[in-house]
């Protein structure tokens, strides 16, 4: 499922997502995947693939999947 799919409606439009920084895009994408597939089923690789970035690029922003989840809870 692509991030900009019409079923993805949390108040963001494609232009809004395009303007987000990478860390925000990782967070939004991860939350979408967690909601769709469940936290345990989602891997860092799945998040990176959905965004079209490498795992290394994702790890520059978050240490691991738990850190993404923690960041989402702190907002």
Beta strands, then each sheet from edge to edge (+ up, - down):
end
